[in-house]
Amino acid sequence: MSTSPQRGVSLRASYRSVVLDTAPGHRSVLRYPGLALARHIAGAVTEELWLPMGDEPTEADDEALIDALREALLWSGTAHSR
């Protein structure tokens, strides 16, 4: 039996915002959709990775998500080797 803290992973849709000064006294806010992948230990978030998600994801976007999910699951101990 392990005595290490319980590890977990969560995934949620998220937005990131960027504020741009477009002219003196004027600002524009750009919002980008993405996925937030969080790692938890004993219920507390220890790390969060944000992956952009556009309207037309590329193969590279898909591969980045797959790699991030795989690493997070291995870290959490929920992925078992065959």
Stockholm file with secondary structure:
# STOCKHOLM 1.0

chainA/1-82         MSTSPQRGVSLRASYRSVVLDTAPGHRSVLRYPGLALARHIAGAVTEELWLPMGDEPTEADDEALIDALREALLWSGTAHSR
#=GR chainA/1-82 SS CCCSCCEEEEEEEEEEEEEEEEETTEEEEEEEEEEEEEEEETTEEEEEEEEECCSSCCHHHHHHHHHHHHHHHHHHTCCCCC
#=GC SS_cons        CCCSCCEEEEEEEEEEEEEEEEETTEEEEEEEEEEEEEEEETTEEEEEEEEECCSSCCHHHHHHHHHHHHHHHHHHTCCCCC
//
